[in-house]
Amino acid sequence: MTTTPDKSALAQARERLSEFESGARGPYSNIASDLRLVLDALADAERVNVKLIEYVKGAAYCPCCEQYDECLDGCTFVKDDGDAACAMEHARSLLKDSQ
């Protein structure tokens, strides 16, 4: 079950944080709920990130030499299907950047 906070709730939490950081005094009874919103949003983002990385890993797979990181010597996939090989290289680049 996903607990995605709505944008207005996050905006209100940001506003309260901004007031707090600027030294405003007052009751901060919403801090716990603000932190829960942020933690829930981070958890949702992490779940999406894991799914996206798995998707990109699939796109990084070479059907010729069956490798994910880089092709083996003698692999002909670039010659056989240049457009798909270009997409595969882009996926591999994204994976390297995410590490």
A tleap script that builds the chain and sets N, CA, C and O, in Angstrom:
source leaprc.protein.ff14SB
mol = sequence {
  NMET THR THR THR PRO ASP LYS SER ALA LEU
  ALA GLN ALA ARG GLU ARG LEU SER GLU PHE
  GLU SER GLY ALA ARG GLY PRO TYR SER ASN
  ILE ALA SER ASP LEU ARG LEU VAL LEU ASP
  ALA LEU ALA ASP ALA GLU ARG VAL ASN VAL
  LYS LEU ILE GLU TYR VAL LYS GLY ALA ALA
  TYR CYS PRO CYS CYS GLU GLN TYR ASP GLU
  CYS LEU ASP GLY CYS THR PHE VAL LYS ASP
  ASP GLY ASP ALA ALA CYS ALA MET GLU HIE
  ALA ARG SER LEU LEU LYS ASP SER CGLN
}
set mol.1.N position { 0.837 -1.183 0.000 }
set mol.1.CA position { 0.000 0.000 0.000 }
set mol.1.C position { 0.880 1.243 0.000 }
set mol.1.O position { 1.759 1.382 0.851 }
set mol.2.N position { 0.651 2.142 -0.942 }
set mol.2.CA position { 1.425 3.370 -1.056 }
set mol.2.C position { 0.725 4.496 -0.328 }
set mol.2.O position { -0.486 4.684 -0.441 }
set mol.3.N position { 1.517 5.237 0.420 }
set mol.3.CA position { 0.985 6.392 1.149 }
set mol.3.C position { 1.613 7.634 0.540 }
set mol.3.O position { 2.504 8.241 1.135 }
set mol.4.N position { 1.160 8.005 -0.619 }
set mol.4.CA position { 1.732 9.155 -1.303 }
set mol.4.C position { 1.090 10.437 -0.794 }
set mol.4.O position { -0.118 10.625 -0.941 }
set mol.5.N position { 1.894 11.331 -0.190 }
set mol.5.CA position { 1.332 12.589 0.281 }
set mol.5.C position { 0.956 13.476 -0.904 }
set mol.5.O position { 1.614 13.457 -1.944 }
set mol.6.N position { -0.103 14.245 -0.732 }
set mol.6.CA position { -0.477 15.122 -1.837 }
set mol.6.C position { 0.428 16.355 -1.849 }
set mol.6.O position { 1.092 16.669 -0.862 }
set mol.7.N position { 0.437 17.041 -2.987 }
set mol.7.CA position { 1.344 18.169 -3.177 }
set mol.7.C position { 1.048 19.320 -2.223 }
set mol.7.O position { 1.971 20.003 -1.780 }
set mol.8.N position { -0.216 19.544 -1.900 }
set mol.8.CA position { -0.539 20.656 -0.997 }
set mol.8.C position { -0.041 20.367 0.409 }
set mol.8.O position { 0.400 21.283 1.104 }
set mol.9.N position { -0.101 19.108 0.845 }
set mol.9.CA position { 0.406 18.761 2.175 }
set mol.9.C position { 1.914 18.950 2.232 }
set mol.9.O position { 2.439 19.445 3.229 }
set mol.10.N position { 2.614 18.563 1.175 }
set mol.10.CA position { 4.058 18.777 1.140 }
set mol.10.C position { 4.388 20.271 1.098 }
set mol.10.O position { 5.346 20.710 1.734 }
set mol.11.N position { 3.614 21.040 0.364 }
set mol.11.CA position { 3.842 22.486 0.310 }
set mol.11.C position { 3.650 23.118 1.686 }
set mol.11.O position { 4.428 23.984 2.086 }
set mol.12.N position { 2.627 22.691 2.405 }
set mol.12.CA position { 2.410 23.209 3.759 }
set mol.12.C position { 3.564 22.816 4.684 }
set mol.12.O position { 3.996 23.615 5.514 }
set mol.13.N position { 4.053 21.607 4.541 }
set mol.13.CA position { 5.188 21.165 5.358 }
set mol.13.C position { 6.427 21.989 5.035 }
set mol.13.O position { 7.173 22.363 5.940 }
set mol.14.N position { 6.657 22.279 3.748 }
set mol.14.CA position { 7.790 23.121 3.359 }
set mol.14.C position { 7.660 24.522 3.945 }
set mol.14.O position { 8.639 25.106 4.411 }
set mol.15.N position { 6.444 25.052 3.917 }
set mol.15.CA position { 6.207 26.391 4.463 }
set mol.15.C position { 6.501 26.419 5.968 }
set mol.15.O position { 7.154 27.343 6.452 }
set mol.16.N position { 6.030 25.428 6.696 }
set mol.16.CA position { 6.303 25.372 8.144 }
set mol.16.C position { 7.795 25.221 8.408 }
set mol.16.O position { 8.315 25.819 9.350 }
set mol.17.N position { 8.493 24.431 7.593 }
set mol.17.CA position { 9.932 24.277 7.753 }
set mol.17.C position { 10.636 25.602 7.501 }
set mol.17.O position { 11.551 25.971 8.237 }
set mol.18.N position { 10.215 26.312 6.474 }
set mol.18.CA position { 10.803 27.614 6.164 }
set mol.18.C position { 10.610 28.591 7.326 }
set mol.18.O position { 11.534 29.315 7.695 }
set mol.19.N position { 9.407 28.605 7.896 }
set mol.19.CA position { 9.136 29.462 9.050 }
set mol.19.C position { 10.027 29.071 10.229 }
set mol.19.O position { 10.571 29.935 10.918 }
set mol.20.N position { 10.169 27.783 10.453 }
set mol.20.CA position { 10.996 27.288 11.546 }
set mol.20.C position { 12.449 27.699 11.343 }
set mol.20.O position { 13.107 28.140 12.285 }
set mol.21.N position { 12.958 27.556 10.101 }
set mol.21.CA position { 14.350 27.902 9.806 }
set mol.21.C position { 14.609 29.393 9.911 }
set mol.21.O position { 15.730 29.806 10.208 }
set mol.22.N position { 13.594 30.204 9.674 }
set mol.22.CA position { 13.775 31.655 9.758 }
set mol.22.C position { 13.676 32.158 11.193 }
set mol.22.O position { 13.767 33.360 11.443 }
set mol.23.N position { 13.488 31.238 12.129 }
set mol.23.CA position { 13.485 31.610 13.537 }
set mol.23.C position { 12.128 31.971 14.087 }
set mol.23.O position { 12.033 32.488 15.200 }
set mol.24.N position { 11.081 31.716 13.341 }
set mol.24.CA position { 9.739 32.035 13.827 }
set mol.24.C position { 9.440 31.202 15.068 }
set mol.24.O position { 9.800 30.028 15.142 }
set mol.25.N position { 8.797 31.805 16.013 }
set mol.25.CA position { 8.415 31.100 17.235 }
set mol.25.C position { 6.951 30.696 17.122 }
set mol.25.O position { 6.169 31.348 16.430 }
set mol.26.N position { 6.605 29.657 17.782 }
set mol.26.CA position { 5.210 29.237 17.756 }
set mol.26.C position { 5.104 27.753 17.955 }
set mol.26.O position { 6.114 27.057 18.056 }
set mol.27.N position { 3.901 27.270 18.012 }
set mol.27.CA position { 3.716 25.832 18.231 }
set mol.27.C position { 4.109 25.063 16.967 }
set mol.27.O position { 3.732 25.415 15.850 }
set mol.28.N position { 4.855 24.036 17.187 }
set mol.28.CA position { 5.272 23.205 16.060 }
set mol.28.C position { 4.747 21.792 16.246 }
set mol.28.O position { 5.479 20.808 16.142 }
set mol.29.N position { 3.470 21.730 16.522 }
set mol.29.CA position { 2.838 20.433 16.745 }
set mol.29.C position { 2.770 19.601 15.459 }
set mol.29.O position { 2.520 18.397 15.516 }
set mol.30.N position { 2.992 20.231 14.309 }
set mol.30.CA position { 2.902 19.511 13.036 }
set mol.30.C position { 4.231 18.915 12.595 }
set mol.30.O position { 4.299 18.287 11.539 }
set mol.31.N position { 5.284 19.098 13.377 }
set mol.31.CA position { 6.586 18.609 12.956 }
set mol.31.C position { 6.558 17.097 12.746 }
set mol.31.O position { 7.088 16.605 11.750 }
set mol.32.N position { 5.955 16.365 13.659 }
set mol.32.CA position { 5.909 14.901 13.510 }
set mol.32.C position { 5.165 14.505 12.243 }
set mol.32.O position { 5.613 13.618 11.517 }
set mol.33.N position { 4.040 15.146 11.968 }
set mol.33.CA position { 3.295 14.784 10.757 }
set mol.33.C position { 4.053 15.232 9.502 }
set mol.33.O position { 3.995 14.566 8.468 }
set mol.34.N position { 4.766 16.367 9.598 }
set mol.34.CA position { 5.579 16.811 8.464 }
set mol.34.C position { 6.688 15.808 8.171 }
set mol.34.O position { 6.946 15.463 7.018 }
set mol.35.N position { 7.333 15.352 9.230 }
set mol.35.CA position { 8.387 14.354 9.036 }
set mol.35.C position { 7.813 13.065 8.455 }
set mol.35.O position { 8.455 12.433 7.616 }
set mol.36.N position { 6.628 12.666 8.881 }
set mol.36.CA position { 5.998 11.460 8.343 }
set mol.36.C position { 5.717 11.640 6.857 }
set mol.36.O position { 5.924 10.711 6.076 }
set mol.37.N position { 5.244 12.829 6.451 }
set mol.37.CA position { 4.996 13.092 5.031 }
set mol.37.C position { 6.282 12.947 4.226 }
set mol.37.O position { 6.296 12.327 3.163 }
set mol.38.N position { 7.354 13.524 4.744 }
set mol.38.CA position { 8.633 13.469 4.031 }
set mol.38.C position { 9.139 12.027 3.957 }
set mol.38.O position { 9.589 11.579 2.903 }
set mol.39.N position { 9.067 11.309 5.067 }
set mol.39.CA position { 9.527 9.920 5.068 }
set mol.39.C position { 8.691 9.048 4.130 }
set mol.39.O position { 9.232 8.182 3.443 }
set mol.40.N position { 7.390 9.272 4.098 }
set mol.40.CA position { 6.529 8.524 3.186 }
set mol.40.C position { 6.878 8.837 1.732 }
set mol.40.O position { 6.916 7.940 0.890 }
set mol.41.N position { 7.133 10.116 1.444 }
set mol.41.CA position { 7.501 10.514 0.084 }
set mol.41.C position { 8.843 9.887 -0.315 }
set mol.41.O position { 9.005 9.438 -1.450 }
set mol.42.N position { 9.795 9.856 0.610 }
set mol.42.CA position { 11.087 9.228 0.324 }
set mol.42.C position { 10.940 7.727 0.086 }
set mol.42.O position { 11.581 7.172 -0.806 }
set mol.43.N position { 10.106 7.077 0.872 }
set mol.43.CA position { 9.881 5.642 0.693 }
set mol.43.C position { 9.249 5.365 -0.668 }
set mol.43.O position { 9.633 4.414 -1.349 }
set mol.44.N position { 8.287 6.188 -1.066 }
set mol.44.CA position { 7.660 6.029 -2.382 }
set mol.44.C position { 8.685 6.239 -3.496 }
set mol.44.O position { 8.714 5.491 -4.473 }
set mol.45.N position { 9.516 7.254 -3.340 }
set mol.45.CA position { 10.544 7.542 -4.346 }
set mol.45.C position { 11.527 6.377 -4.456 }
set mol.45.O position { 11.945 6.023 -5.559 }
set mol.46.N position { 11.893 5.789 -3.340 }
set mol.46.CA position { 12.809 4.647 -3.358 }
set mol.46.C position { 12.182 3.451 -4.067 }
set mol.46.O position { 12.867 2.764 -4.825 }
set mol.47.N position { 10.911 3.190 -3.841 }
set mol.47.CA position { 10.228 2.081 -4.530 }
set mol.47.C position { 10.212 2.304 -6.039 }
set mol.47.O position { 10.441 1.375 -6.813 }
set mol.48.N position { 9.945 3.525 -6.445 }
set mol.48.CA position { 9.931 3.842 -7.879 }
set mol.48.C position { 11.339 3.707 -8.445 }
set mol.48.O position { 11.521 3.180 -9.542 }
set mol.49.N position { 12.332 4.180 -7.702 }
set mol.49.CA position { 13.713 4.111 -8.153 }
set mol.49.C position { 14.146 2.665 -8.378 }
set mol.49.O position { 14.799 2.368 -9.378 }
set mol.50.N position { 13.797 1.778 -7.479 }
set mol.50.CA position { 14.155 0.360 -7.620 }
set mol.50.C position { 13.530 -0.203 -8.898 }
set mol.50.O position { 14.189 -0.930 -9.641 }
set mol.51.N position { 12.273 0.125 -9.152 }
set mol.51.CA position { 11.598 -0.366 -10.361 }
set mol.51.C position { 12.247 0.193 -11.626 }
set mol.51.O position { 12.410 -0.523 -12.614 }
set mol.52.N position { 12.615 1.473 -11.593 }
set mol.52.CA position { 13.247 2.084 -12.766 }
set mol.52.C position { 14.616 1.472 -13.046 }
set mol.52.O position { 14.972 1.241 -14.201 }
set mol.53.N position { 15.375 1.212 -11.998 }
set mol.53.CA position { 16.692 0.598 -12.188 }
set mol.53.C position { 16.537 -0.795 -12.800 }
set mol.53.O position { 17.306 -1.165 -13.688 }
set mol.54.N position { 15.558 -1.567 -12.340 }
set mol.54.CA position { 15.325 -2.896 -12.920 }
set mol.54.C position { 14.937 -2.783 -14.396 }
set mol.54.O position { 15.371 -3.593 -15.215 }
set mol.55.N position { 14.135 -1.799 -14.731 }
set mol.55.CA position { 13.735 -1.592 -16.120 }
set mol.55.C position { 14.953 -1.256 -16.985 }
set mol.55.O position { 15.124 -1.801 -18.076 }
set mol.56.N position { 15.791 -0.352 -16.482 }
set mol.56.CA position { 16.976 0.060 -17.240 }
set mol.56.C position { 17.957 -1.099 -17.366 }
set mol.56.O position { 18.611 -1.240 -18.400 }
set mol.57.N position { 18.071 -1.934 -16.328 }
set mol.57.CA position { 18.933 -3.119 -16.425 }
set mol.57.C position { 18.482 -4.010 -17.575 }
set mol.57.O position { 19.313 -4.555 -18.302 }
set mol.58.N position { 17.183 -4.160 -17.742 }
set mol.58.CA position { 16.669 -4.957 -18.849 }
set mol.58.C position { 17.051 -4.374 -20.194 }
set mol.58.O position { 17.356 -5.109 -21.133 }
set mol.59.N position { 17.035 -3.051 -20.286 }
set mol.59.CA position { 17.404 -2.385 -21.538 }
set mol.59.C position { 18.910 -2.434 -21.787 }
set mol.59.O position { 19.351 -2.248 -22.921 }
set mol.60.N position { 19.705 -2.683 -20.743 }
set mol.60.CA position { 21.165 -2.734 -20.874 }
set mol.60.C position { 21.658 -4.116 -21.304 }
set mol.60.O position { 22.846 -4.297 -21.570 }
set mol.61.N position { 20.765 -5.072 -21.371 }
set mol.61.CA position { 21.127 -6.450 -21.710 }
set mol.61.C position { 21.414 -6.590 -23.203 }
set mol.61.O position { 20.655 -6.106 -24.043 }
set mol.62.N position { 22.503 -7.247 -23.512 }
set mol.62.CA position { 22.842 -7.511 -24.916 }
set mol.62.C position { 22.407 -8.929 -25.269 }
set mol.62.O position { 22.881 -9.884 -24.654 }
set mol.63.N position { 21.523 -9.086 -26.237 }
set mol.63.CA position { 21.048 -10.421 -26.617 }
set mol.63.C position { 22.098 -11.246 -27.370 }
set mol.63.O position { 21.955 -12.460 -27.509 }
set mol.64.N position { 23.134 -10.592 -27.844 }
set mol.64.CA position { 24.176 -11.303 -28.590 }
set mol.64.C position { 25.153 -11.997 -27.634 }
set mol.64.O position { 25.384 -13.201 -27.743 }
set mol.65.N position { 25.724 -11.231 -26.699 }
set mol.65.CA position { 26.740 -11.812 -25.806 }
set mol.65.C position { 26.228 -12.013 -24.380 }
set mol.65.O position { 26.962 -12.465 -23.502 }
set mol.66.N position { 24.961 -11.670 -24.165 }
set mol.66.CA position { 24.286 -11.885 -22.882 }
set mol.66.C position { 24.972 -11.174 -21.709 }
set mol.66.O position { 25.081 -11.722 -20.612 }
set mol.67.N position { 25.426 -9.958 -21.961 }
set mol.67.CA position { 26.091 -9.158 -20.930 }
set mol.67.C position { 25.254 -7.911 -20.618 }
set mol.67.O position { 24.467 -7.446 -21.443 }
set mol.68.N position { 25.449 -7.385 -19.403 }
set mol.68.CA position { 24.726 -6.183 -18.977 }
set mol.68.C position { 25.626 -4.946 -18.928 }
set mol.68.O position { 25.181 -3.843 -19.243 }
set mol.69.N position { 26.878 -5.126 -18.537 }
set mol.69.CA position { 27.760 -3.969 -18.331 }
set mol.69.C position { 28.476 -3.530 -19.603 }
set mol.69.O position { 28.475 -2.350 -19.952 }
set mol.70.N position { 29.076 -4.475 -20.278 }
set mol.70.CA position { 29.727 -4.172 -21.550 }
set mol.70.C position { 29.815 -5.452 -22.376 }
set mol.70.O position { 29.852 -6.560 -21.842 }
set mol.71.N position { 29.847 -5.270 -23.660 }
set mol.71.CA position { 29.849 -6.425 -24.555 }
set mol.71.C position { 31.218 -7.106 -24.573 }
set mol.71.O position { 32.257 -6.485 -24.349 }
set mol.72.N position { 31.172 -8.394 -24.846 }
set mol.72.CA position { 32.397 -9.181 -24.970 }
set mol.72.C position { 33.031 -8.925 -26.333 }
set mol.72.O position { 32.368 -8.495 -27.277 }
set mol.73.N position { 34.335 -9.202 -26.412 }
set mol.73.CA position { 35.016 -9.113 -27.711 }
set mol.73.C position { 34.320 -10.052 -28.688 }
set mol.73.O position { 33.966 -11.179 -28.341 }
set mol.74.N position { 34.137 -9.588 -29.872 }
set mol.74.CA position { 33.496 -10.407 -30.888 }
set mol.74.C position { 31.984 -10.255 -30.963 }
set mol.74.O position { 31.349 -10.833 -31.846 }
set mol.75.N position { 31.406 -9.498 -30.066 }
set mol.75.CA position { 29.961 -9.270 -30.102 }
set mol.75.C position { 29.614 -8.474 -31.365 }
set mol.75.O position { 30.298 -7.510 -31.708 }
set mol.76.N position { 28.564 -8.883 -32.037 }
set mol.76.CA position { 28.183 -8.234 -33.301 }
set mol.76.C position { 26.882 -7.439 -33.197 }
set mol.76.O position { 26.325 -7.025 -34.214 }
set mol.77.N position { 26.400 -7.224 -31.981 }
set mol.77.CA position { 25.093 -6.577 -31.827 }
set mol.77.C position { 25.058 -5.175 -32.421 }
set mol.77.O position { 24.049 -4.775 -33.002 }
set mol.78.N position { 26.141 -4.428 -32.285 }
set mol.78.CA position { 26.180 -3.071 -32.842 }
set mol.78.C position { 25.995 -3.116 -34.358 }
set mol.78.O position { 25.296 -2.276 -34.924 }
set mol.79.N position { 26.615 -4.088 -35.011 }
set mol.79.CA position { 26.477 -4.238 -36.467 }
set mol.79.C position { 25.106 -4.786 -36.845 }
set mol.79.O position { 24.518 -4.384 -37.849 }
set mol.80.N position { 24.602 -5.718 -36.018 }
set mol.80.CA position { 23.341 -6.385 -36.325 }
set mol.80.C position { 22.129 -5.471 -36.159 }
set mol.80.O position { 21.195 -5.518 -36.959 }
set mol.81.N position { 22.149 -4.648 -35.124 }
set mol.81.CA position { 20.994 -3.777 -34.830 }
set mol.81.C position { 21.486 -2.498 -34.162 }
set mol.81.O position { 21.414 -2.348 -32.943 }
set mol.82.N position { 21.978 -1.598 -34.971 }
set mol.82.CA position { 22.596 -0.371 -34.479 }
set mol.82.C position { 21.697 0.480 -33.601 }
set mol.82.O position { 22.153 1.037 -32.602 }
set mol.83.N position { 20.414 0.589 -33.965 }
set mol.83.CA position { 19.499 1.414 -33.173 }
set mol.83.C position { 19.285 0.819 -31.783 }
set mol.83.O position { 19.322 1.542 -30.787 }
set mol.84.N position { 19.062 -0.482 -31.709 }
set mol.84.CA position { 18.869 -1.141 -30.418 }
set mol.84.C position { 20.157 -1.102 -29.609 }
set mol.84.O position { 20.119 -0.950 -28.388 }
set mol.85.N position { 21.297 -1.239 -30.281 }
set mol.85.CA position { 22.579 -1.169 -29.584 }
set mol.85.C position { 22.801 0.223 -28.999 }
set mol.85.O position { 23.371 0.352 -27.916 }
set mol.86.N position { 22.367 1.241 -29.685 }
set mol.86.CA position { 22.472 2.616 -29.183 }
set mol.86.C position { 21.632 2.783 -27.913 }
set mol.86.O position { 22.083 3.382 -26.937 }
set mol.87.N position { 20.430 2.256 -27.935 }
set mol.87.CA position { 19.564 2.315 -26.751 }
set mol.87.C position { 20.175 1.523 -25.600 }
set mol.87.O position { 20.100 1.939 -24.444 }
set mol.88.N position { 20.782 0.376 -25.921 }
set mol.88.CA position { 21.431 -0.450 -24.902 }
set mol.88.C position { 22.590 0.318 -24.270 }
set mol.88.O position { 22.747 0.295 -23.050 }
set mol.89.N position { 23.393 0.989 -25.068 }
set mol.89.CA position { 24.515 1.769 -24.543 }
set mol.89.C position { 24.033 2.925 -23.683 }
set mol.89.O position { 24.655 3.255 -22.673 }
set mol.90.N position { 22.946 3.528 -24.075 }
set mol.90.CA position { 22.378 4.616 -23.267 }
set mol.90.C position { 21.915 4.080 -21.910 }
set mol.90.O position { 22.144 4.716 -20.881 }
set mol.91.N position { 21.279 2.934 -21.906 }
set mol.91.CA position { 20.845 2.316 -20.661 }
set mol.91.C position { 22.054 1.990 -19.780 }
set mol.91.O position { 22.016 2.196 -18.567 }
set mol.92.N position { 23.102 1.492 -20.382 }
set mol.92.CA position { 24.308 1.176 -19.606 }
set mol.92.C position { 24.927 2.443 -19.004 }
set mol.92.O position { 25.416 2.438 -17.874 }
set mol.93.N position { 24.894 3.495 -19.763 }
set mol.93.CA position { 25.401 4.776 -19.258 }
set mol.93.C position { 24.581 5.261 -18.065 }
set mol.93.O position { 25.138 5.757 -17.086 }
set mol.94.N position { 23.271 5.120 -18.147 }
set mol.94.CA position { 22.403 5.514 -17.028 }
set mol.94.C position { 22.702 4.689 -15.783 }
set mol.94.O position { 22.726 5.214 -14.670 }
set mol.95.N position { 22.928 3.403 -15.979 }
set mol.95.CA position { 23.247 2.533 -14.839 }
set mol.95.C position { 24.559 2.924 -14.192 }
set mol.95.O position { 24.668 2.939 -12.966 }
set mol.96.N position { 25.561 3.240 -15.008 }
set mol.96.CA position { 26.852 3.679 -14.455 }
set mol.96.C position { 26.689 4.965 -13.660 }
set mol.96.O position { 27.290 5.121 -12.597 }
set mol.97.N position { 25.878 5.885 -14.170 }
set mol.97.CA position { 25.655 7.162 -13.492 }
set mol.97.C position { 24.901 6.987 -12.175 }
set mol.97.O position { 25.041 7.808 -11.268 }
set mol.98.N position { 24.103 5.921 -12.065 }
set mol.98.CA position { 23.291 5.717 -10.865 }
set mol.98.C position { 24.067 5.037 -9.743 }
set mol.98.O position { 23.566 4.927 -8.625 }
set mol.99.N position { 25.256 4.591 -10.021 }
set mol.99.CA position { 26.033 3.872 -8.990 }
set mol.99.C position { 26.904 4.791 -8.185 }
set mol.99.O position { 27.613 4.340 -7.286 }
savepdb mol mol.pdb
quit
